[in-house]
Amino acid sequence: MTKRIRKKTYQIHSAHLLVTIPCLFPSHDSKWHDTQVYRAERGGYFIAGKGGSRSRWAKQTPQGAVPGEDFNPLSRDCWVYPNKRPESLIAT
């Protein structure tokens, strides 16, 4: 998966996996997710994953939420404030 954000390209296949965020929900649950934090080849960090219709990765459609996948750059605050959850540190 490749995504271009603010003139910077992020590629999962060439990034270094740092951590997998554990999920307590079973895979058939709508809150289930598979989430990882990566370091990009040229620097920078991003969070990537997929999940059910009630997870942070859900996509909104006219019919409601559906399972989805995506990735987003992380702000520098995630390394300054390591006790914050990575989901709360997505760069805006």
Number of C-alpha atoms within 10 A of each C-alpha: 11 12 12 10 10 6 6 10 12 25 17 18 11 14 18 14 16 13 12 14 16 11 12 10 11 10 13 8 14 17 19 22 27 17 22 18 23 24 21 19 15 11 10 15 23 25 24 19 18 19 23 22 20 17 20 19 24 21 17 12 8 5 6 9 16 16 19 18 18 17 22 20 22 22 17 13 14 18 13 9 11 9 8 12 11 20 16 11 19 18 13 7
